[in-house]
Amino acid sequence: MNTTIAFITPPFTQLNTPYPATAYIKGFLNTLNIDSYQADLGIEVILQLFSKQGLVDLFDYVHEHIEEVSPNVHRILALEEDYIATIDAVIAFLQGKNPTLAHAIVQEDYLPRASRFEQLEELEWAFGTMGIQDKAKHLSTLYLEDLSDLIVETVDTNFGFSRYAERLGRSAHTFDEMYEVLQQPLTYIDEITIALLQQLIDKTNPKIIGFSVPFPGNLYSSFRCAQYIKSEYPHIKITMGGGFPNTELRSLKDVRVFEFFDFITLDDGEAPLENLILYVEGKITQEELKRTLIVKEGEVVYVNNPLKRDYKQAEVGTPDYSDLLLTEYISVIEVVNPMHRMWSDGRWNKLTMAHGCYWGKCTFCDISLDYIKVYEPIAAKQIVDRMQTLIEQTGETGFHFVDEAAPPALMRELALEIIRRKLTVSWWTNIRFEKSFTKDLCLLLKASGCIAVSGGLEVASDRLLKLIDKGVTVEQVARVNRNFTEAGILVHAYLMYGFPTQTAQETIDSLEMVRQLFEAGVMQSGFWHQFAMTAHSPVGINPEEYKVERINAEMGTFANNDVPHVEMNGAIHDKFSFGLKKSLFNYMHGMCFDWPLNEWFDFKVPRTSIASDYIFSCLNNEPLTVCKPNQKVVWLGTFPYIEYFEKKKKNRVFEMAQLVFYTKKETIAVDVDRVVGDWFVHFVETLKEKASQTMTYQEMKKSFEEFTNEDFEPFWYSKPALALKEMALLVL
């Protein structure tokens, strides 16, 4: 095989599904008829390491090279034969190939157990709500984590399932430490990685190798791989792209980086990679490269050809997952919470509804960079075309839309298109908790296969949400979350503490808001993270406006994204970390709502100033919404059967109709005036005949009044209409 370019995702990103960047780029190159190959070295290393032969080699190495170990590792070594005997079967089970093994795994005498299983007593209650497959997945995850502890203690301190040597890449303002580590001998994990890399190069014989580096946790491995290629295959050109260089390496000055890489491309990779390939093939000059860092005359130079335009999202093609070992990924359950597990359990096809963020104002976010700033939605029909292509290619009907924030109007059109095509899919995405997510829109999304959403509540304080320019209030978030939850869609909230000027009072009040949201049952999952100031955010660009100071005003010569800072008022937020996370863990499991908030902290905290029924009152005082003439009307129900009957009232006989609906769960009957019944049957027929299967509210009103010669409003607010709206008549 002679390949123009081979794309590699180095160890480690995810176990359950490939990181999508290389599939996106391969799909784009297909539109140009450029031959490419892709590999996820991360999953390949994991599968080799966690196999019968892999464990035999690992245990042999440990016995030969390591003398002193902790009691936990001593226990693992004593159970060596049990680990070697079970590993292949457990991996096959986690790949979905051996589901009946679950019955053995849940027995206490099958899996060898070390320290990770000590947390089981805390989680025993959860197994009442977990099926046998999930329980077995969780136990198998603990089993692998025990083996991970063995690896970390004995052969590679930097090992981690979804990150490798992450510390070296995080906030690395100079290249010194990374460079020094790269002069050391290969680690045990490096040896496995390099052997697999050699096989890949010999198989594909590429002119160029492109490393996708989305996170600090696969940066080190990309350098190790590039170092090997430079040494053994000096004719191959090497490039790096992805989330890490896009945010961290924009101001790169250290020429030593180019001892490993020939090019580093920034932002959307399509146009830069096309020109890079043309340059390597001798078809264009170096000056015609697009958004590319190179070394020229001993200095790092940024080349950006203004004449080369970027591709529209409609032109970039459908992601192509071929070459990747789709059936070999392993699903793990680290946390029992149903929303948390979506990141690690199941194989998801990754797609994007819209490039960038339609809001693009949050002051903590990299809104000055193109991946946020350049907002460009894709037409719903084209998104669903891509979904169908991926279903045919991968056999998987689960989709994770990886948007910064999926636009509500586009989500509505996507849902309608999925329903029109009668596709059976499951999908989830990231959103802003804005008021556009009405009860009816949430019901539509659910009907199309939406199973979960995640969004930033950030700091649950209206003053700080305004300072962040989030464009939402806590009251609004509560109502939106209720709409999603009642529709049967899981809600995960990203929570933030330590935003500049945040007081201890606001931190505690924010926690109280979160406690009430969980207690009200309108939020199922969350995660607290401490505010980090980034160089490309409004806070990072103008820190004095937010009353913070940079600790070091000088730019680093390597990574420059996370900016160390202090608050002018001297506030220290780290101390809240443990209490916030511990309380959230309990709230997610429906426990400890009655605990006073100060119980979570080992230092004095202020009492909350939030009323104990604040969220409850927000949910009960919802303003009346009035339908707008141009809103879309959708009927998601079955076709009604109509039966006529007479009803006597005060010596008068009324002509009535009973509309009967057979739903998947039950049979529902709604009694209406005969003429209204006839109109509704006609209305549903009209909708089914329309290509859009929608009508505006104004058109529905006009249709009703022409058909019945009656005013529409009295019917619209009547009990029968309420029953139809509750069942399947949505206004969007």
N, C-alpha and C positions, 0 to 999 in steps of 0.2 A: 504494500500500500504506500503510495506517495501522496502525502497530505500537504496542502498549502499551509494550514495553521492548525495546531492542536491546542485546545483550551483545557486547562487543568484547574480544578478547585483543590488546593492543597489541604492537608489535615489541619484542623477539624472544624466542620460547621454543624451539620445535623446528622442524626442516625436514621431518621424515619423518612426523609425525602430529600432529593438533591436540591442544593441551593440553585435558584433558577437562572443566574446571570449567564452561564455558558449556554443554556438552552435558548435564551432570548437571542444571543449573538449568533448562534448556529442557525436559528430560524431566519435571521436577517440575511446572513451570508448565502443561504439557500436562494433568496430572491435575486442574488447577483451571480448565481451559479459558481460560487467559490467553494471549493471542497474543504471541509473542516471535520475535525474529530474532537470529542470531548470526553473527559474522564473526571470522576470524583475520587481523587486519591484517598480522601478521608475514609469513605466507606470501605474501600479496598484494603486499606491498612487495618481497619477494625476487623474485617472478616478474616484476614490472615492471622491477626493476633489472637482473636477469640475463636480458634478452631482447635481441634484435637492436636494437630501437629504444632500449631502455634503455642499452645500451653505446654506441650512437652518441651519445646525449645526454651520457653520462658522459665519454667521451673528448673531445667538443667542449668541455665545461665545463672539463676539466683543461687542455686546450690554451689556453683563453681566460684562465684565472685563475691558473694555477700556473706559476711560472718555474723554480725550482730543484727537482730531484728526485734521489732516490738512484739509484745504478746499476741497482738491481733494477727500480724503477719506470720508469726510462729504457728498459730492455729491454721491459717490458710495453707501453709507449707505441709502441715501434718495431714491435711485433707486433700493433698495433691491428686491422688488417684481418683477421688470422687469428682473433683473439678474436671479432670481430663475425660472421665467417663461420661459426664453429662453435657459438656459444652456444645457439641455439635447438635444435639437434640434440642437444647434450649434456644440456640440461635435459629434453628429451623422453625421452632414454635413462634419466636418473635418476628420471623419473616412471614408468618401466616401459613406456613407449609405443613404444620403438624399440630392442628388445633386440639386433638384429643389428648395431647401430652398435658394439657391444663389439669386434668384429673390427678395426674401423678404429682405435678408441681405443687399443688395446694396441700398435699400431704407433707407432714413435717419431716419425713424420713427420706425425701428425694433429693432436694438441693442441699449441698453443704452450706453452712451458715457461719458468717463471721460478724464483725461489729455492726455492719449496716442493718442487720436484722434486729438490733436492740431497740430500734424505734418502732418495731411492730406493735408493741403493747399499746403505744399511743394511738396507733391507727386501727387497732382491732375493731373498734366501733364502725369504721368505714366499710369493712367487708360485708356488713349487713346490707349495704346499699350497692355493693359491687357484685357483678356476676362472676361466675367461676373463671371465665376467660380473662377478665380484668384483674381479678385477684392474682391469677397466675402470672400475668404480665408484670404486675407490680413486684411480686416476689422475684421474678427473673431479673428485673431491673436492679433490685437490691443485691442479687447474686453477682451481676456484672460490676456493680459499684464496689463490692468487696474485692474483686479481681483488680479493679482500677486502683484501689488503695495499695494492693501489693505492688503494682507497677510503679506508682508514685514513690513508694518508700524504697524500692530496691533498684530500679533500672532507669527511671526518668522522672525527676521531680516535677517536670513541666507538663506531664500528661494530663489530659482531660477529654471527656467524650465529645464535647462541642467546642473545645478551644484547646490550643496547644501553645505553650510558652506565651500566654496572653500578656503576662506582666511585661515582657520585653517590648511589646508593641503599644501598650497603653501609656499615653502621656510621655512618649520617648522623644523629648525635645532635642536630644543629640543621638547620633548613630553609634556612639562609642561602645555602649554595653552590648548592643546587638552585634556589632562588628567583632568585638572581643570573643563573644560566645561562638561566632561563626568560624573562629580560628581554632576552636577546640575540636577534638575527635568527634565523629558522629555518635549520637546516642543510640540506644537500642531501637527506639522508635524510628529514628532517622534511617537506620540500616534497612528496616523493612520498607520504608517509604522510597528510598533510593533504588532498591531492587525492583520495586513495582514500576517506578519511573523509567528505569532502563528498559524493561519489557515493553512499556508503552511506546517509547521512542523507537525501539527496534521494529515494532509492529507497524507504526504509522509513518516513520521517516519524514517528519515535518520540516518545512523551511523555517517556520516561526512557531514558538510556543508562547501562549498567552496565559498568565496566571490571574485568576479571579480572586481578589483578596477583599472580601466584604468586611472582615472584622480583624481586630488586633490578634485574635486567637488563631488565625491561620497565616499571619505575616511571617513569623520565624520560618515556618516550613517552606514558604514560597522562596525565601532567600536560600535555604539549604538546597532546595531542588535546583534553583538557578545556578548556584555555586557548582553543583555537580555537572550541569549541562555545559557551563563555561569550560570546565576542566576536560570533560570527556567528548563533548560534541561542539567544539568551538565554532563550527560553521552555522549552527542554528541561532537565529536571532530570538531574543527573549523580551517580552513586554509584560507589564503589570497594569491591571485596571481594577475597578471595583470601588466599593464604598470606602475602604480605608484610604487609598490614595486620593479619592475625590474630596475627602474632608481633611485628611491629616497632612498630605504631602504637596499641597498647592504652592507652598513657599519653600520647597526643598532646595537646599544649597550644597549639601554634602556630596561631593563627586564620588566618594567611595561607594555609594549606592549603585553607581554605574559600572562597578567591577562585576556586578551580578546581573543587572538588567541593562538592555540597550535602550529601551523606551519605557516611559510611564505615561499612559493616556488618562485624561481627566473627563469627568462627566459622562454623558451618554456615549457609549462606545462605538455606535454604528459607523458614523462618518470618520472618526479617528482611525478605526481599525481598517476600514476600506482603503484609506490613503496610506496607512502604514504598510499594508500588503503591496500596494502599487509601488511604494518606494523601495521595498525590499526586492521586488521583481525588476527594479530599474526603470519603471515606467514614468515616475515623477521625481522631482528633485526634493532634497531635504526641506527646503523652504516651503514646500507645499503640504507638509504634514499638518494635521489638524489637532489642536489641543493636546500637544505631546511634549513631554520633557525629555531632553537629550543632553549629552555632554558635548560641548564644542570648545576647542582650544582651552581645555582645563577648567571650564565653568559649566554649571547647569544652566541650560537655556530652554525657554518656553517658546515653542513654535506653534503658531495658530494661523493657518491660512484663511483669511476672511472670505475668500471666494468660494470655499467649499461649504455648502449649506448643510444644515442638519436635516435628518429625515423626519417627516411627520409620522406620528404614531400609526396612522393608517397604512404607512408604506413599509413598516419594519418586519412584516411577516408574522407568522405564528411560531411561538417557541417550539423547538424541536428537541425532544428528549431522547432521540435515538443515540446509540452508543452507551448510554448510562445503564447501570445494572438495576433497572427499576424493580425487579422481583426480589432483589437481595437486601433491600433496606430493612432495618429492624425497628419495630414499634416498641417504645418503652413507656412505662407510666411511672414517672418519678413522684408526682404529686397526685393525690386522689381526686382533687378538684376537677370537675368535668371540663371547665374552660381551660385551665392550665395545661391539661394533657394534650390539647389540640396541637401545641407546638412540637410535641415529641411522639405522638401516637397517630398512626395512619399515614398513608402516602397521599399528598395533595399535589394536584397540578397547580402551578403558580401562574397567575395572569395579572394584568393591570387594567383597570377601567380607565384611569386617567393619569397622565404623566404630571408630576408636581402636585401642588396643593391649591385647591380653589380658594381657600381662606388666606393662607400665606402671610399672616400677621403676628403669630405668636412670638413674643419677644425672647424666649429661650431657644428658639428654633433657628436652623441654618437658612433663614429665608433669603439671604443674599446669594445663595448658590443655586445653580440651574435645576438641580434635582428637586428642589422645592419651588423655586421662583417661576419656572416655565410651566404653566398649567395648560395642558392639552388633553381634552377628553377624547375617547374613541367612541364611535357610533355603536349603539347597543347591538345592532344586527351583526356588526363585524366582530364584536366581543363574543357573541353566541356562536358565530361561525368558527371562531378560534376554539371555543369550548368543545364544539362537536369534533373538530379536527383532532384535538388532544385526547378526547375520549376514544376515538378510533385508534390513535397511535399507542396510548398507554393502557387502555382497558379500565382506567380509573375515572369515576364520576364525581370525585371530590375536588373542589377548587378553593384555593386560598388566594383572594385578590390582595396583592401586596401594596396597595395604594397608601400614600401618606395619609389621605383622608378621602374616602370614596364619596363623590357628590350625590346627595339624596335624589336629585332629579334623574341622574343617570342610573342610579340603583333602581328607581321606579321603572325606567324604560327597559333595563336589563331584565327585571323580574317579569314584566309583561311579555317580553320576547321569549323568555324561557317557557312561560305558560302557554303562549301561542304555539310553540313548537312541540309542546307536550314532552319536554325533556325531563328526565328524572336525575336530578343532581343535588349535591349538598355543597353549600358554599358559605364562606365567612370572610370578613374583611375588617378594616380599620375605618372608623368614622369620627366625625365631630358630633357631640351630643346636642344637636340643634333642633329647634322647634319644628322643622320640616318633617321630622319623624313622628307623624301623627299615628294614632291607633290604627287607622285604616292602611296607611303605608306599611306599617310593621306587619299587619296581617297579610298584605300582598307579598312582602318579602318572604315571609314564612311559607306562603303557598308556593313560591318559586324554588324553595329549597334552602333559604338562608337559615343557618342553624346557630350562628353566633356573631357578635360584633365586639370589637374592642375600641376604646376611645379614651381620650385624655380628659379626665376630670381635673387632673393636676392638683392644684391646691384648692380644697373645698372651702374657699373663702371668697366672698364676692369682691372685696377690695383687691385681693391679689389676682383674681381672675381678670379684673379690669386692667390691672398693671401688666399682666401677661398679654392683654389684648386677645383673650381667648374667644370673646364674642358669645359667651354663655353665662348663665347664672346657676347657682346650686339648685334653685327652685326648678328651673327649666330642665336641668340634668335629671332630677328626680322624676319628673313627669315623662320625659323621653324614656328613661330606663323602665318605668312602669309599663309604657306602651310596648317596648320590646319584650319584657318579661311575660306580660299577659298574652302576647302572641306566641309564646313558646320559644323565644330566641334568647340564648344565653348572653349575659353582659359582663364584660371584663373592663375594669377601669384602671388606667395608668394614673398613679397618684404621686405627687411630688411634695417634698418638704425641703426647706432651706432656700426658698426663693429669696433674692435680695430684699431686705427690709422686713421679712417675715418675723413676727414676734413669737415668743413662747405661747402667748395667749392664742394667737391665730393657729399655731400648730395643734394645740389641744382642741380648739374649736373645729378645726378641720377633721381631726380624728373623731370628734363627736358626730359630725355630719356623716362620715363614713360608717360609723357604728349604726346610726339610724337608717341609712340606706340599706345596709345588710339586714337589720332587724325588720324593716318593712318588706323585705323579700324582693326588692327591685334591683339588686345587684348580686351577682353570683360569684364574682371573682375580682381580685385586684392585686396590684403590686406597687409598693412604695419604692421610689428611688430618690436619691438625694440630688438636688439641683447641681448641674455641672455647667459652668460657663464655657461656651464654645466661641472660637475666634470669629465665626461667620454669623453669629446671632446679633440682634440689636443690643443685648446686654453686653456681649463681648466687644462690639464695635464702639459703644458709648457707655463704658462701665460707670462713669461718674454720675450719669443720669439716674442710675439705679443704686447709688450710694455704695458701690463696691470699688476696690482697688486691685489691680493686677499685682501679684507678688513679684513677678519678674517682667519688666516692661520690654526686655529684648526678645526678639523672635528667635526661636530655635533654628538649627540648621537641618533638622530632620522633620519630625512630626510637629505640627502646629494646629491643634484643634482645641483640645481641652486646655483651658487657661486657669492656672492656679490663682486664687484670689482670696481676699479677706473682705469682710463687711466693715464699713467705716464705724458702725456702732458696736463692733466687737462681738456680735452674736456668733455663737458656736452651735451648729445644728447637728453635728455628728452624734451627740449624746442621745438624741431622740430615736436613732435608728433602730436599736434593738426592741424598744417598747412598741414602736409603730408596727414593726413587722410581726412581732409576737401577737399583738392584739388582732391584727388582720388575719393571721393564720387561724385564730380561734373563731373570728366572725365568719370566715369563709366556711367553717364547719358548723355554723349555727350555734356556737357556744359563747358563754360569758357576756351576753348582752347586758346583764344586770351588774357587772363589775364596775365600780367607780374607775374613772379613767386614770387616776393617780396610781392604781394598783399595777399598771403596766410599766412604771418607771421607778428606778431606784434613787431618784432625786426629787426634790420638791417641784411640782408643776402647778400652775394656776387652775382654779375651777373653770369648767366650761361656761361660757356666757350664752350658749345656744339653748333655747327652750327644748325640753325633752320631747315635745311633740312637734318640732319644727317641720320635719319631713312629712309626717302624717298630715299636718295642716296644709302643706303645699299640695299634696296629692288629693286632698278633699276640697280644695278651693279652686278648681280649674275653671278658667273663664269659658263662657259659652262660645263655641266656634260657629261662624256663619259660612255656608258654602259660597264659593265665588263662581260666577257664571262659566269661567273657562276651565274649572277643575274637571279632571277626567273621572268618569263613572265606569266601574268595572263590576261585572257579576261573576263571582268565582264559584257559584253553586251549580247544582245539577239543573236539568230542564224540569220545570214544574209540571206536575199532573194537575188538571183542574177538574173539580167536581162541583156541580151546582146544587143549591138547596134553597128553601124558603125559610125565612125567619119572621115570626109574628111578634110584634111589639105594640102594645096599646091599640089593639084592633087593626093594626096596619100590617101588611105583608111586605117584607123586603126581599128582593132578589139578591141572593148571596152566592159567593163562590169560595170553595176551600182549595187553597194552593197546597199541594203535597210535594215535599222534597225528600228524596232518599239520599242521605249523606252516607259517608263511609261508616259512621258510628251509629246513626239513629235515623228515624223518620220524623220529620217536622211538618206540622200542618199549620197554616196561617189562614184565618178567615177574613175575607174582605168583601166589599160590595161587588156585585157581579161585574159591573163595567170596569172596576179597578182590576179585578182578576183577569178579565180579557185583555186589558191594557198590559198587564205585567207579562203575560204569556207573549204578546206581540213584542214588547220591549226586549225580552230575552232573545226571541227569534231574530230581531233586528241586530242585536249585539253580536250574536253568533255568526250572522251573515257578513258583518263588516270585517274587512281585513285586519283592522286594528283591534277589533273586539272591545273598543271603548267608545264612549259618547261623552260629550261635555255635560256638565250639570244643567246648563241652559237648554241644550238639546233634549235632555230627559224631561225637563219641566215643560217644554213646548209640546213634546210628544204626548205627555200625560193630559195636558189641557185640551189639545185638539181631539184626542181620542175620547175623553170622558165628558168634555164640556164643564169641567169643574176646576176650581182653583187648586193649584198643586200644594201650596204650603200646609193647609189643614191635613192633607194626606201625609206629607213628609214628616210631620211631627206627631203622627198618630201611632197608636200601639202596634198595629200590623206592620207599618213601615219600620218601626224600631226593631221588630222581630226580623225583618228582612235584612236590615243593616247589621244586626248582631250576627246573622248567619253568614252572609256572603256578598252583600251589596256595599261596595266600597267607593268612597269619593276621595280622589287623590289630588 
